[in-house]
Amino acid sequence: MRSFLGNFVLQTIQQTNIIVSVDFFPYFK
């Protein structure tokens, strides 16, 4: 259960990072 929760949190963070980087990418050009 603990490892499942940790994996879920890591996946959520990774997905959020991808969404944020895609959203802010045009501003860094």
VOBA-1610 file (N, C-alpha, C; in pm, whole numbers, padded with zeros to 5 digits, always signed):
BEGIN
Met+00085-00121+00000Met+00000+00000+00000Met+00088+00125+00000Arg+00192+00120+00080Arg+00278+00238+00091Arg+00348+00266-00043Ser+00402+00160-00103Ser+00473+00180-00230Ser+00375+00223-00339Phe+00253+00170-00335Phe+00152+00210-00434Phe+00123+00360-00420Leu+00111+00407-00297Leu+00084+00549-00275Leu+00201+00633-00322Gly+00323+00587-00293Gly+00442+00661-00337Gly+00448+00669-00488Asn+00419+00557-00556Asn+00421+00558-00702Asn+00315+00652-00757Phe+00198+00652-00695Phe+00089+00740-00740Phe+00130+00886-00728Val+00193+00919-00616Val+00236+01058-00594Val+00342+01096-00697Leu+00438+01006-00721Leu+00543+01036-00818Leu+00484+01055-00956Gln+00390+00969-00994Gln+00328+00981-01126Gln+00255+01115-01138Thr+00182+01153-01034Thr+00108+01279-01037Thr+00204+01396-01052Ile+00316+01391-00978Ile+00414+01501-00987Ile+00472+01507-01127Gln+00505+01391-01184Gln+00563+01389-01318Gln+00463+01444-01419Gln+00337+01404-01410Gln+00236+01452-01504Gln+00220+01603-01489Thr+00219+01653-01365Thr+00205+01796-01342Thr+00323+01870-01402Asn+00445+01816-01385Asn+00563+01881-01441Asn+00553+01888-01593Ile+00503+01782-01656Ile+00490+01781-01802Ile+00389+01887-01844Ile+00277+01894-01775Ile+00173+01992-01811Ile+00227+02133-01792Val+00296+02158-01682Val+00348+02292-01653Val+00452+02330-01757Ser+00545+02238-01789Ser+00650+02270-01886Ser+00588+02297-02023Val+00484+02223-02059Val+00419+02245-02189Val+00347+02380-02187Asp+00286+02415-02075Asp+00212+02541-02066Asp+00308+02660-02074Phe+00424+02649-02010Phe+00514+02764-02000Phe+00622+02762-02107Phe+00625+02660-02191Phe+00733+02650-02290Phe+00737+02770-02384Pro+00622+02817-02437Pro+00628+02931-02530Pro+00688+03056-02467Tyr+00674+03072-02335Tyr+00725+03193-02271Tyr+00877+03193-02263Phe+00937+03072-02267Phe+01083+03063-02255Phe+01152+03073-02389Lys+01076+03078-02497Lys+01138+03080-02631Lys+01205+03215-02654
//
